Amino acid sequence: MELNKENFVKLLHERFEGNYTRMAKAINVSPAQLYRIVNGNSKAGAKFLGKLIAYCKANDIDYEKFIFLPKLLIQCNSKNEKTKGQQTA
């Protein structure tokens, strides 16, 4: 998984008026970590992305706008969707 920085920065400006501290408190991360991720000095890890997903779910926001899923995962899920409901012998 990887952060979609372009959409994430839009969220920062639209919901938090560009205020890193307010957004960090809402997501439950440190403002320094948020700043480093937004400005390219650090990548968003699993804990950060998990907290972002939790924030989005609690605020009725589609978290998939902010997270790129690996193509392999998407392809596997699509394949499983096709076979759902089919009985195995």
N, C-alpha and C positions, 0 to 999 in steps of 0.2 A: 504494500500500500504506500502511496505517496500523496503528499499534500498538493492540492491544486492551488498554488500561491495566488494566482490571478483572482480567482473567485474568493479566496480567503481574505485577501486584502480588501476586496469590495465589501465583504461582511464587516470587516474592521471599521471601514469608513461609514457605511450605511447605518449600522446598528450602534456603533460606539464612537462615532464622530472622530475616528482616528486615534482614540485614546487607548494606548496599550495597557495601562493599568486597569481601566474598567473592563476591558475585554479579558485580560488575564484573570481577574477576580471571577468573572462570569464563567470562564472555562475551568477555573481552579488550577491554574499554572502560575509560575512566577512571571512577572513582567519582563525580566531579563531574558528568560527562555523564549517568550513570545517574540521579543524584539530580535533575537538572534535568528529565529526561524524565518520571520518575515523578511529580514534583510540579508538572507543568504549565508550567514555564517554557521548555520546548523540545520540539520534535517529534522523533520518531525518524526519522532519515534512512536512505537506502539502505545506507550502510556499517553502521550500527547494526543494522538489520533483517537484513542479510546475516550479521553475526556471531551474532545471535540464532538464525537458522536453522541455522548451522553448529553451535552449541552444542546445539540441540535434536536435530539428526540424530545427533550424537556420543553423546547420552545417551538415545536412543530415546524422544524426546518429540515429540508431534505439534505442529509449529510453527504449524499453521493455527489453533490455539486462541489464539495470541497476535498474529496478524496478520490484519487485515481486507483482503481483496482487493477491488479496484474491481468493481462489478457488471458493467461492460462486459466486463472480462476473464473473469469467470465465465461470462457469457452466450456469449462467443465460444468459450471452451473447450468448453462444453456443445454448441454447434452443431458444432464440429469432431469431438466424440466421436460424434455421430450419423452423420457422413459418413465416419468411419474405415472402411476396408475396402471402400468403394465405389470402383469403378474409374472413371476419367474416360475419355471417348472421345478 
